[in-house]
Amino acid sequence: MGSILEYEMVVIGSGPGGQKAAIAAAKLGKSVAVIEQRPMLGGVCVNTGTIPSKTLREAVVYLTGMNQRELYGASYRVKDKITPADLLSRTQHVIGKQADVVRNQLMRNRIDLIPGEGRFKDEHTLLVEDRTRGERTTVSGENIVIATGTKPARPQGVEFDEQRVLDSDGILDLKTIPASMVVVGAGVIGVEYASMFAALGSKVTIVEKRQDMLDFCDPEIIEALRFHLRDLAVTFRFGEEVTGVQVGSAGTVTSLASGKKIAAETVMYSAGRQGQTENLDLEKAGLEADARGRIFVDEAFQTKVDHIYAVGDVIGFPALASTSMDQGRVAACHAFGEPVHGLTALQPIGIYSIPEISYVGATEVELTKQSVPYEVGVSRYRELARGQIAGDSYGMLKLLVSTDDLKLLGVHIFGSNATEMVHIGQAVMGCEGTVEYLVDAVFNYPTFSEAYKVAALDVMNKVRALSQFDS
């Protein structure tokens, strides 16, 4: 059993939230340990979620030659017969590199790594069980950060076999690229994987019980994405519920409540995610989780037990690697009385569908609901020289601008580089800038970023037309 290892901070989980909490505490000169049950560091983000899925997307876009078809014809391919091995070799390479980066960061900040699964003995003590080595360690922390993340939620009554019926974790282990696929759930993960497999040539059907998808985004942008996915032969079944999946030797048949049946080689469920808290013995620390395994925290990411914090996906929305990192840093600073700004309200959302979507700030729906007067400026990639060079004629950037003071209220982008471009709008908004900055700024030419100037001029022309009536 050995003696108890004592630290000023113990972090459970080495994903983005746990990493940054540990590093922030170490930078403050504190003794820190990270408990990790996986053989590889980096949590879901590095091993099964964000990094693999975005790398897979990059491999798909490159190998299919999709982005070049506008220039070189619809039959253009970089590689004719793409296999999972082609896709996964890139993914495995990046996962290994990223896990190594995390290990290196923890090591050089003198953070102890304790392999195994941690569970509470009491509110300061954790028992860590390393089943692979058959070792048990007892660790105590003045402060504890729970950063255990989530796993895909598995609906009752569905038999997952990792071949025919799988969740987003199982998708990385596919032996062949399915000719047809049903994706249950049109959330972010469902849409990202649906667009990747559609790009690979799979015939994809998306089943979603709600009447729409990604309803937190700008409706016009989602309309553009839907049009694009239909172009890739994706079928949408909105307002439909799955009642059962039958698996046979030839594939699967998905039955819907409306009586429809869909035959496909593979079914992928993306039914939300579940907090990984069931093995923590939270009650021994005076804590509990909700039905989805999430832990409740305040704005400093403190649980109801003062010295225990929780960060990342395990606390629920927005469950993004980007926000989780900041939550970890804020929690660690708060734990040791280091002055820290909370998370800013302005956070970009990126959806890595094909083509990608990103936005920051308000949507038109929100502004209309709040009776905030605004004007819209639009730039279409087909009018940008860079759009022509890159073969992206469908992309668009949309600015929402206050007609009262010309402040930027929202930026919505669809198309190449959307997730990178959004930060220009974010910076202007974060600095309380107006659209006039974008009108006067000089952008490199030819670039996608120039879309900001085109959209800004579009807005100003509309505002000028309005002002003639006010005088």
DORONU-165211 format. One record per residue (C-alpha): x, y, z. Coordinates in steps of 0.5 Angstrom, whole numbers, plus 500, padded with zeros to 3 digits. Last residue first. Layout:
N
XYZ/...
END
This chain:
471
437627416/434620418/432618411/439619408/442615414/439609412/443609405/449610409/447604414/446600407/453602404/456601411/454594411/457592405/463596406/464592412/462585408/468587403/473589409/472582413/472578406/479580406/481575411/480570405/487573402/489576396/491581398/493582405/488586409/488594410/484596415/479602414/473599413/475594418/476599423/469602421/466596423/466598430/471596436/470594443/477591444/473584444/469585438/475587434/479581436/473576435/472579428/479577427/479571431/473568426/478567420/481561423/475557424/472559418/479557414/475555408/467556408/462558413/463564417/458568422/461574426/457578431/455584434/460589431/459596434/456601429/454605434/446605433/446601427/449595431/453591426/452583424/457581419/457575415/462571411/461566406/464560402/461557396/466559391/472555394/477553389/483556393/485561387/478563386/476564393/483568394/481573389/475574393/468575389/467567390/468568397/462571398/462577403/455579407/454585411/448585416/444591419/442591427/437594431/437590438/430588439/432582444/429577440/431580433/438580436/438573438/435570432/440575428/446571432/450574437/458574438/463569435/462564429/465558426/463553420/467548416/466546409/466540411/464540418/469542423/464546427/468552431/465556436/468563438/468565445/466572447/463572455/470572457/472567462/474569469/479574470/485572475/488574481/492568485/488566491/491559490/485555488/482561484/489561480/488553479/480554477/482560472/487555469/483549468/477553466/481556460/483550458/476547458/474553454/478551448/477544449/470545448/464542453/460549452/456546456/457540461/461540468/465534466/466537459/472541462/473543469/471541476/474544483/475541490/477546495/471549497/466543497/460545493/464545487/468551485/469552477/470560479/463561476/460556480/460548479/455543478/458536476/456532470/454525470/448525465/443524471/447529475/453528479/454528487/459531492/461530499/468527498/465520499/459521495/464522489/466515489/470517482/467511478/461514476/464520474/465520467/460525464/456522459/456525452/450526446/447521442/452521437/450514434/453511428/450505424/454501419/452498412/446501411/438499410/433505412/426503414/421508415/415506419/414513422/418511429/424509425/427502424/434502422/436496418/444494419/449490414/450484410/451479416/445482419/444487425/437490426/437497429/431500433/426505434/430511431/426518432/424522426/423530426/428531421/431525416/436528412/439525406/447526405/448525397/455530397/450535394/445534400/451536405/452542401/445544401/445543409/451547410/448553406/442552410/446552417/449558415/443562413/440559420/446562424/448557429/445555436/440551432/445546430/440541426/433542425/426539426/428535432/428527432/435527428/436522423/442523418/443518412/450518409/452514402/459513403/463517398/469519402/466526403/460523405/464520411/467526413/460530412/457525417/463525422/462533423/455533423/454527428/459530432/456537432/449535433/445531428/443525432/443518429/448517423/446512418/452509414/453507407/459504403/462503409/470505409/473499412/476496418/473502423/477503429/476511429/469510429/469506435/469512439/464516435/459511437/458504434/453499430/456495425/463494427/464496434/458491437/454496440/447493442/442499443/437498448/438504452/442509449/450510449/452517451/459518448/464519454/466525458/471529461/475527468/477534470/476534477/481539480/483537488/486542493/490540499/491534496/492527498/494521494/494513496/497509491/495502489/499498484/497492479/501494474/496494468/490495474/493502476/489504482/489511485/486512492/484519493/484523499/482530501/474530501/475522503/477516500/475519493/477515487/483515482/484510476/491509474/498512472/500518477/504523473/508528478/509535475/516538475/514543470/518540465/515534466/508536465/510540458/513534456/508529457/503534454/507534447/508527447/501526447/500531441/506527437/503520438/496523437/498526430/502520428/496516430/491520426/496520419/496513419/489513421/486515414/491511410/489505414/482506413/483505406/482511400/482507393/483513388/488517391/489525390/482525386/479529381/473526378/469532379/474537375/480540376/479547379/472546382/475539384/481542388/477542395/475535395/482532393/479526397/486525400/487532402/480533405/479526408/486527411/484533414/478531417/481525420/486530423/480534426/477527429/483525432/485531435/478533438/475526440/479519441/486520444/488527444/481531446/479524450/485525455/491528453/496523456/496516453/496509457/489512460/488512467/491519469/492522475/496529475/500531481/502538483/507541488/506549488/510554485/505558482/507556475/506549478/499551479/498554472/501547469/496543473/490547471/492547464/493539463/487538467/482542463/486540456/485532458/490530463/485527468/484528476/488533478/492534485/494540488/498542494/501535494/502529499/503522497/501517502/505512505/506505502/500500500/
END
